[in-house]
Amino acid sequence: MGTAAMASKIKSEIRACLYACSSKIVARLRQNSPPMNNDRLQSNTIGRAAIEQT
């Protein structure tokens, strides 16, 4: 396994982890706050932002 393949594997694992983390955070925030209409939109935005940062 070359260095590039290794790096891309690690990157995709980090990405998956961040996505899971942001989903958990959003779910927890959602429990603590009253329901909002743009709830789903916010969770998608947070997830996407986390992915784009890697």
TORSEDO-835066 format. One record per residue (C-alpha): residue number from 1; residue in three letters; x, y, z. Coordinates in pm, 1 decimal, always signed. Example, Ala and Ser with C-alpha at 12.3 -4.5 7.8 and 13.67 -1.06 7.14 Angstrom:
1:ALA:+1230.0:-450.0:+780.0
2:SER:+1367.0:-106.0:+714.0
This chain:
1:MET:+0.0:+0.0:+0.0
2:GLY:+152.9:+328.2:-112.8
3:THR:+164.5:+650.0:+84.9
4:ALA:-104.9:+815.6:-127.3
5:ALA:-342.5:+522.2:-79.3
6:MET:-273.7:+524.9:+294.7
7:ALA:-337.5:+900.0:+315.5
8:SER:-666.0:+876.2:+129.0
9:LYS:-777.5:+587.1:+350.7
10:ILE:-697.6:+786.8:+665.5
11:LYS:-869.8:+1092.5:+521.0
12:SER:-1188.2:+899.7:+449.6
13:GLU:-1183.6:+750.9:+801.5
14:ILE:-1141.9:+1096.1:+957.1
15:ARG:-1422.3:+1223.6:+735.2
16:ALA:-1655.7:+943.2:+843.8
17:CYS:-1567.0:+1005.0:+1208.0
18:LEU:-1628.2:+1379.8:+1181.2
19:TYR:-1959.1:+1317.8:+1012.3
20:ALA:-2067.0:+1081.4:+1291.1
21:CYS:-1946.7:+1327.8:+1554.9
22:SER:-2132.3:+1621.9:+1404.8
23:SER:-2448.8:+1410.9:+1378.7
24:LYS:-2426.7:+1323.9:+1749.0
25:ILE:-2368.1:+1686.9:+1844.0
26:VAL:-2663.7:+1798.3:+1634.4
27:ALA:-2883.3:+1528.1:+1787.9
28:ARG:-2785.3:+1639.9:+2138.1
29:LEU:-2845.0:+2006.2:+2058.8
30:ARG:-3180.0:+1912.9:+1915.0
31:GLN:-3280.8:+1744.8:+2243.5
32:ASN:-3190.9:+2055.5:+2443.6
33:SER:-3356.8:+2311.8:+2221.5
34:PRO:-3713.8:+2358.4:+2100.4
35:PRO:-3780.1:+2214.9:+1753.3
36:MET:-3699.8:+2448.3:+1467.3
37:ASN:-3802.3:+2443.0:+1104.6
38:ASN:-3447.3:+2477.9:+972.4
39:ASP:-3327.9:+2196.8:+1199.9
40:ARG:-3252.1:+1947.1:+924.4
41:LEU:-3086.5:+2211.6:+710.9
42:GLN:-2853.7:+2303.5:+999.4
43:SER:-2744.6:+1944.5:+1059.4
44:ASN:-2666.1:+1900.7:+689.4
45:THR:-2465.5:+2223.3:+687.4
46:ILE:-2263.2:+2122.2:+994.1
47:GLY:-2190.6:+1780.6:+844.6
48:ARG:-2086.9:+1930.7:+513.6
49:ALA:-1865.0:+2191.0:+681.8
50:ALA:-1689.4:+1916.5:+877.8
51:ILE:-1625.6:+1720.7:+559.2
52:GLU:-1500.1:+2021.1:+364.7
53:GLN:-1245.0:+2107.6:+634.4
54:THR:-1056.3:+1778.4:+591.9
